[in-house]
């Protein structure tokens, strides 16, 4: 493989140290691991793992409440959510 460009990143020194130790145990260096990650991004056309936030209380309540639709407008939906 012909590597012909550089990527410079900044990270916390503890993060770097911990990842270096893990990669070394896997027989990798950071550069190789980053290249694996970048190739996985290409294969998946996005991040190769799930990235999400936990739903907040409002969303959880909306999911748990039984809403009976259909709703003809956002106002009707909001009224049902606020009841």
C-alpha positions as CSV (number, residue, x, y, z in Angstrom):
1,X,0.0,0.0,0.0
2,X,1.3,3.4,-0.9
3,X,0.7,5.8,1.9
4,X,1.1,9.3,0.5
5,X,-0.8,11.6,2.9
6,X,-0.7,12.5,6.6
7,X,-3.5,12.8,9.1
8,X,-2.7,14.7,12.3
9,X,-5.1,14.3,15.3
10,X,-5.0,15.4,18.8
11,X,-6.1,13.3,21.7
12,X,-5.7,12.9,25.4
13,X,-2.4,11.3,26.4
14,X,-4.2,8.7,28.6
15,X,-6.3,7.7,25.6
16,X,-3.3,7.4,23.4
17,X,-1.4,5.3,26.0
18,X,-4.4,2.9,26.6
19,X,-5.1,2.5,22.9
20,X,-1.4,1.9,22.2
21,X,-1.3,-0.9,24.8
22,X,-4.4,-2.6,23.3
23,X,-3.1,-2.2,19.7
24,X,0.3,-3.6,20.7
25,X,-1.5,-6.6,22.2
26,X,-3.2,-7.1,18.9
27,X,0.0,-6.7,17.0
28,X,-0.9,-3.3,15.6
29,X,0.3,0.2,15.8
30,X,-2.0,3.3,15.9
31,X,-1.4,4.1,12.3
32,X,-2.5,0.6,11.1
33,X,-5.5,0.7,13.5
34,X,-6.6,4.1,12.1
35,X,-6.2,2.8,8.5
36,X,-8.4,-0.2,9.4
37,X,-11.0,2.2,10.8
38,X,-10.9,4.4,7.7
39,X,-11.3,1.4,5.4
40,X,-14.3,0.2,7.5
41,X,-15.9,3.7,7.1
42,X,-15.6,3.2,3.4
43,X,-17.0,-0.3,3.4
44,X,-20.0,0.8,5.6
45,X,-20.5,4.2,4.1
46,X,-20.5,5.6,7.6
47,X,-19.3,4.7,11.0
48,X,-18.7,1.0,11.4
49,X,-20.5,0.9,14.8
50,X,-23.7,2.4,16.3
51,X,-23.5,5.9,17.7
52,X,-26.6,7.1,19.6
53,X,-27.8,9.0,22.6
54,X,-30.0,7.5,25.2
55,X,-33.5,8.9,24.9
56,X,-34.4,11.6,27.3
57,X,-37.3,11.4,29.8
58,X,-39.7,13.2,27.4
59,X,-39.0,10.6,24.7
60,X,-39.2,7.7,27.0
61,X,-42.6,8.9,28.3
62,X,-43.8,9.4,24.8
63,X,-42.8,5.9,23.9
64,X,-44.4,4.4,27.0
65,X,-47.6,6.3,26.7
66,X,-50.2,4.8,24.5
67,X,-50.9,7.5,21.9
68,X,-53.9,6.9,19.7
69,X,-53.7,8.4,16.3
70,X,-53.7,9.2,13.6
71,X,-53.1,12.8,14.3
72,X,-54.1,15.4,11.7
73,X,-51.7,18.0,12.9
74,X,-48.7,18.6,15.1
75,X,-51.0,20.5,17.4
76,X,-53.2,17.4,17.9
77,X,-50.1,15.3,18.6
78,X,-48.7,17.8,21.1
79,X,-52.1,18.0,22.8
80,X,-52.1,14.2,23.2
81,X,-48.5,14.1,24.4
82,X,-49.2,16.8,27.1
83,X,-52.3,15.0,28.5
